[in-house]
Amino acid sequence: MASEVGGSGAVRARRGLIAAPWHTASVLLLFAYMVFTDAHHAQAAVSAAGPVSRAVIIRGYLLSILFGCGMATWCWAGVQWRGGTLRDLTGGRWKSWRDVMVDVAIAIPFWMIWELTARLMHRLVNRVSAATTPYVAPSGWVEISLWVLVSLAAGIGEEIIFRGYLQKQFQAATRSVIAAVVLQGLLFGLIHTYQGWKQVMVIAPLGILYGALAEWRGNLRANMIAHAWSDVFEGWLKFV
């Protein structure tokens, strides 16, 4: 946390909005644009005859990494302009190997709860009549390597964006921790609209779980570990 001597801007970042309202509006608009374009491309892929080419898959991975890193950087910039620091988003870094082991020990059982929740939600939404975008698992060392990078970028970047930035903004705006956790979780689900509405209904509760963990821990370290690992597992390892 920034020092009290850091000026009134840092104090406002901790007690209220961590970024200007216009900046948060820009983040939401960028996500809206991303959801629209991704949904359009997904629909085009479903309508097209034949399997998706590997070149298209690789391009999608690269764009995902660039967009995620860019959005996380934009959120960081908004906090800096308000007088805050990266620590206001992440809750601080590791200071010792003991801290690392504690977060790993928390991330493992959390991921088990996350996985059970995902399976339960999949069973529930299977009764819903809605299209789902077919998923093509990575194959070959190039795609697998890129997928691991996508997972790491999502684990770090999406946690900074949703649990570090948006959750704090929503909490300051609504004066409610519960509302903030739920709102960012719903938005987290909506950005996956390109996967189909069934996946949105599965992912939104998982985003709420991530939000609850971040609120309980007061930092994003265990979140980042669990998030990156779950993406590696769900997107590749479970198909091996």
BELPERA-V917616 format. One record per residue. N is the residue number from 1. RES is the residue in one small letter. PHI is phi in degrees with one decimal (none if undefined). PSI is psi as a letter, one per 30 degrees, with the letter a starting at -180 (999 if undefined). OMEGA is omega as a letter, one per 20 degrees, with the letter a starting at -180 (none if undefined). Layout:
n->N res->RES phi->PHI psi->PSI omega->OMEGA
n->N res->RES phi->PHI psi->PSI omega->OMEGA
This chain:
n->1 res->m phi->none psi->k omega->a
n->2 res->a phi->-65.9 psi->l omega->a
n->3 res->s phi->-67.9 psi->k omega->r
n->4 res->e phi->-61.8 psi->f omega->a
n->5 res->v phi->-76.6 psi->f omega->a
n->6 res->g phi->-68.6 psi->f omega->r
n->7 res->g phi->109.0 psi->l omega->a
n->8 res->s phi->-66.0 psi->f omega->r
n->9 res->g phi->-60.7 psi->e omega->r
n->10 res->a phi->-65.1 psi->e omega->r
n->11 res->v phi->-64.3 psi->e omega->r
n->12 res->r phi->-62.9 psi->e omega->a
n->13 res->a phi->-63.0 psi->e omega->a
n->14 res->r phi->-83.8 psi->e omega->a
n->15 res->r phi->-88.9 psi->f omega->a
n->16 res->g phi->-135.9 psi->b omega->r
n->17 res->l phi->-61.0 psi->k omega->a
n->18 res->i phi->-88.3 psi->f omega->r
n->19 res->a phi->-148.5 psi->l omega->a
n->20 res->a phi->-66.2 psi->k omega->r
n->21 res->p phi->-55.0 psi->e omega->a
n->22 res->w phi->-63.1 psi->e omega->a
n->23 res->h phi->-68.3 psi->e omega->r
n->24 res->t phi->-63.6 psi->e omega->r
n->25 res->a phi->-61.1 psi->e omega->r
n->26 res->s phi->-66.6 psi->e omega->r
n->27 res->v phi->-62.1 psi->e omega->a
n->28 res->l phi->-65.7 psi->e omega->r
n->29 res->l phi->-66.5 psi->e omega->r
n->30 res->l phi->-63.7 psi->e omega->r
n->31 res->f phi->-67.0 psi->e omega->r
n->32 res->a phi->-60.8 psi->e omega->r
n->33 res->y phi->-63.5 psi->e omega->a
n->34 res->m phi->-63.1 psi->e omega->a
n->35 res->v phi->-61.0 psi->e omega->a
n->36 res->f phi->-62.9 psi->e omega->a
n->37 res->t phi->-69.1 psi->e omega->r
n->38 res->d phi->-65.2 psi->e omega->r
n->39 res->a phi->-63.9 psi->e omega->r
n->40 res->h phi->-64.5 psi->e omega->r
n->41 res->h phi->-66.8 psi->e omega->r
n->42 res->a phi->-65.0 psi->e omega->r
n->43 res->q phi->-64.2 psi->e omega->r
n->44 res->a phi->-64.8 psi->e omega->r
n->45 res->a phi->-66.8 psi->e omega->r
n->46 res->v phi->-68.3 psi->e omega->a
n->47 res->s phi->-73.4 psi->f omega->a
n->48 res->a phi->-70.3 psi->k omega->r
n->49 res->a phi->-80.1 psi->k omega->r
n->50 res->g phi->88.6 psi->l omega->a
n->51 res->p phi->-72.3 psi->l omega->r
n->52 res->v phi->-71.7 psi->k omega->a
n->53 res->s phi->-69.7 psi->l omega->r
n->54 res->r phi->-65.5 psi->e omega->r
n->55 res->a phi->-63.3 psi->e omega->r
n->56 res->v phi->-65.6 psi->e omega->r
n->57 res->i phi->-63.3 psi->e omega->r
n->58 res->i phi->-62.9 psi->e omega->r
n->59 res->r phi->-60.9 psi->e omega->r
n->60 res->g phi->-62.1 psi->e omega->r
n->61 res->y phi->-61.4 psi->e omega->a
n->62 res->l phi->-64.0 psi->e omega->r
n->63 res->l phi->-64.5 psi->e omega->r
n->64 res->s phi->-63.1 psi->e omega->r
n->65 res->i phi->-63.4 psi->e omega->a
n->66 res->l phi->-64.3 psi->e omega->a
n->67 res->f phi->-66.8 psi->e omega->a
n->68 res->g phi->-62.1 psi->e omega->r
n->69 res->c phi->-66.2 psi->e omega->r
n->70 res->g phi->-64.7 psi->e omega->r
n->71 res->m phi->-66.7 psi->e omega->r
n->72 res->a phi->-63.0 psi->e omega->r
n->73 res->t phi->-65.4 psi->e omega->r
n->74 res->w phi->-64.1 psi->e omega->r
n->75 res->c phi->-63.8 psi->e omega->r
n->76 res->w phi->-61.2 psi->e omega->r
n->77 res->a phi->-61.4 psi->e omega->r
n->78 res->g phi->-61.9 psi->e omega->r
n->79 res->v phi->-69.9 psi->e omega->r
n->80 res->q phi->-62.4 psi->e omega->r
n->81 res->w phi->-64.1 psi->f omega->r
n->82 res->r phi->-89.0 psi->f omega->r
n->83 res->g phi->99.8 psi->g omega->a
n->84 res->g phi->-95.8 psi->a omega->a
n->85 res->t phi->-133.0 psi->l omega->r
n->86 res->l phi->-59.6 psi->e omega->a
n->87 res->r phi->-64.1 psi->f omega->r
n->88 res->d phi->-64.8 psi->f omega->r
n->89 res->l phi->-88.7 psi->e omega->a
n->90 res->t phi->-93.3 psi->f omega->a
n->91 res->g phi->85.7 psi->g omega->r
n->92 res->g phi->110.4 psi->l omega->a
n->93 res->r phi->-107.1 psi->l omega->r
n->94 res->w phi->-68.6 psi->k omega->r
n->95 res->k phi->-109.2 psi->f omega->a
n->96 res->s phi->-158.5 psi->l omega->r
n->97 res->w phi->-65.6 psi->f omega->r
n->98 res->r phi->-64.3 psi->e omega->r
n->99 res->d phi->-61.5 psi->e omega->r
n->100 res->v phi->-62.7 psi->e omega->a
n->101 res->m phi->-64.9 psi->e omega->r
n->102 res->v phi->-62.4 psi->e omega->a
n->103 res->d phi->-68.7 psi->e omega->r
n->104 res->v phi->-64.4 psi->e omega->r
n->105 res->a phi->-64.5 psi->f omega->r
n->106 res->i phi->-82.3 psi->e omega->a
n->107 res->a phi->-64.9 psi->e omega->a
n->108 res->i phi->-64.3 psi->e omega->r
n->109 res->p phi->-65.3 psi->e omega->r
n->110 res->f phi->-62.4 psi->e omega->r
n->111 res->w phi->-61.5 psi->e omega->r
n->112 res->m phi->-62.1 psi->e omega->r
n->113 res->i phi->-64.0 psi->e omega->r
n->114 res->w phi->-59.0 psi->e omega->a
n->115 res->e phi->-66.0 psi->e omega->r
n->116 res->l phi->-63.6 psi->e omega->r
n->117 res->t phi->-63.9 psi->e omega->r
n->118 res->a phi->-61.2 psi->e omega->a
n->119 res->r phi->-65.9 psi->e omega->r
n->120 res->l phi->-62.2 psi->e omega->a
n->121 res->m phi->-65.7 psi->e omega->r
n->122 res->h phi->-62.8 psi->e omega->r
n->123 res->r phi->-64.4 psi->e omega->a
n->124 res->l phi->-69.1 psi->e omega->a
n->125 res->v phi->-79.9 psi->f omega->r
n->126 res->n phi->-62.0 psi->f omega->r
n->127 res->r phi->-81.1 psi->f omega->a
n->128 res->v phi->-86.3 psi->k omega->r
n->129 res->s phi->-86.3 psi->j omega->r
n->130 res->a phi->-157.0 psi->k omega->a
n->131 res->a phi->-73.3 psi->k omega->r
n->132 res->t phi->-126.6 psi->k omega->a
n->133 res->t phi->-70.1 psi->k omega->r
n->134 res->p phi->-58.5 psi->k omega->r
n->135 res->y phi->-104.2 psi->k omega->r
n->136 res->v phi->-109.6 psi->j omega->a
n->137 res->a phi->-68.5 psi->k omega->r
n->138 res->p phi->-65.0 psi->k omega->r
n->139 res->s phi->-140.5 psi->k omega->a
n->140 res->g phi->84.9 psi->l omega->a
n->141 res->w phi->-67.1 psi->f omega->r
n->142 res->v phi->-66.9 psi->e omega->a
n->143 res->e phi->-65.7 psi->e omega->a
n->144 res->i phi->-64.6 psi->e omega->r
n->145 res->s phi->-61.9 psi->e omega->r
n->146 res->l phi->-66.1 psi->e omega->r
n->147 res->w phi->-64.5 psi->e omega->r
n->148 res->v phi->-61.9 psi->e omega->r
n->149 res->l phi->-65.1 psi->e omega->r
n->150 res->v phi->-59.1 psi->e omega->a
n->151 res->s phi->-65.7 psi->e omega->r
n->152 res->l phi->-66.0 psi->e omega->r
n->153 res->a phi->-63.7 psi->e omega->r
n->154 res->a phi->-69.4 psi->e omega->a
n->155 res->g phi->-60.7 psi->e omega->r
n->156 res->i phi->-87.9 psi->e omega->a
n->157 res->g phi->-66.7 psi->e omega->a
n->158 res->e phi->-67.3 psi->e omega->r
n->159 res->e phi->-67.3 psi->e omega->r
n->160 res->i phi->-62.3 psi->e omega->a
n->161 res->i phi->-68.8 psi->e omega->a
n->162 res->f phi->-86.9 psi->e omega->a
n->163 res->r phi->-88.9 psi->e omega->r
n->164 res->g phi->-83.8 psi->e omega->a
n->165 res->y phi->-100.6 psi->d omega->a
n->166 res->l phi->-64.0 psi->e omega->a
n->167 res->q phi->-61.6 psi->e omega->r
n->168 res->k phi->-69.0 psi->e omega->r
n->169 res->q phi->-64.4 psi->e omega->r
n->170 res->f phi->-64.7 psi->e omega->r
n->171 res->q phi->-65.1 psi->e omega->r
n->172 res->a phi->-66.3 psi->e omega->a
n->173 res->a phi->-74.8 psi->e omega->a
n->174 res->t phi->-97.7 psi->f omega->a
n->175 res->r phi->61.1 psi->g omega->a
n->176 res->s phi->-141.6 psi->k omega->r
n->177 res->v phi->-66.5 psi->e omega->a
n->178 res->i phi->-62.3 psi->e omega->r
n->179 res->a phi->-60.7 psi->e omega->a
n->180 res->a phi->-64.4 psi->e omega->a
n->181 res->v phi->-63.4 psi->e omega->a
n->182 res->v phi->-69.4 psi->e omega->a
n->183 res->l phi->-62.1 psi->e omega->a
n->184 res->q phi->-66.7 psi->e omega->r
n->185 res->g phi->-65.6 psi->e omega->r
n->186 res->l phi->-64.4 psi->e omega->r
n->187 res->l phi->-65.3 psi->e omega->r
n->188 res->f phi->-60.3 psi->e omega->r
n->189 res->g phi->-67.9 psi->e omega->a
n->190 res->l phi->-66.3 psi->f omega->a
n->191 res->i phi->-70.9 psi->f omega->r
n->192 res->h phi->-101.0 psi->g omega->a
n->193 res->t phi->-57.8 psi->e omega->a
n->194 res->y phi->-60.9 psi->f omega->r
n->195 res->q phi->-84.8 psi->f omega->a
n->196 res->g phi->107.0 psi->l omega->a
n->197 res->w phi->-68.6 psi->f omega->r
n->198 res->k phi->-61.5 psi->e omega->r
n->199 res->q phi->-66.8 psi->e omega->r
n->200 res->v phi->-60.0 psi->e omega->a
n->201 res->m phi->-67.3 psi->f omega->r
n->202 res->v phi->-81.4 psi->e omega->a
n->203 res->i phi->-75.1 psi->e omega->a
n->204 res->a phi->-57.8 psi->e omega->r
n->205 res->p phi->-61.4 psi->e omega->r
n->206 res->l phi->-67.7 psi->e omega->r
n->207 res->g phi->-64.3 psi->e omega->r
n->208 res->i phi->-66.3 psi->e omega->r
n->209 res->l phi->-60.4 psi->e omega->r
n->210 res->y phi->-59.3 psi->e omega->r
n->211 res->g phi->-64.0 psi->e omega->r
n->212 res->a phi->-65.0 psi->e omega->r
n->213 res->l phi->-63.4 psi->e omega->r
n->214 res->a phi->-62.2 psi->e omega->r
n->215 res->e phi->-66.2 psi->e omega->a
n->216 res->w phi->-67.4 psi->e omega->a
n->217 res->r phi->-81.4 psi->f omega->a
n->218 res->g phi->79.6 psi->g omega->r
n->219 res->n phi->-154.9 psi->l omega->a
n->220 res->l phi->-108.1 psi->g omega->a
n->221 res->r phi->-65.1 psi->e omega->r
n->222 res->a phi->-64.9 psi->e omega->r
n->223 res->n phi->-57.8 psi->e omega->a
n->224 res->m phi->-63.2 psi->e omega->r
n->225 res->i phi->-64.0 psi->e omega->a
n->226 res->a phi->-64.7 psi->e omega->a
n->227 res->h phi->-66.2 psi->e omega->a
n->228 res->a phi->-62.3 psi->e omega->a
n->229 res->w phi->-65.0 psi->e omega->a
n->230 res->s phi->-62.7 psi->e omega->r
n->231 res->d phi->-68.9 psi->e omega->r
n->232 res->v phi->-61.8 psi->e omega->a
n->233 res->f phi->-68.2 psi->e omega->a
n->234 res->e phi->-66.6 psi->e omega->a
n->235 res->g phi->-88.7 psi->f omega->a
n->236 res->w phi->-144.3 psi->e omega->a
n->237 res->l phi->-60.8 psi->e omega->a
n->238 res->k phi->-71.9 psi->f omega->r
n->239 res->f phi->-90.8 psi->f omega->a
n->240 res->v phi->-76.7 psi->999 omega->none
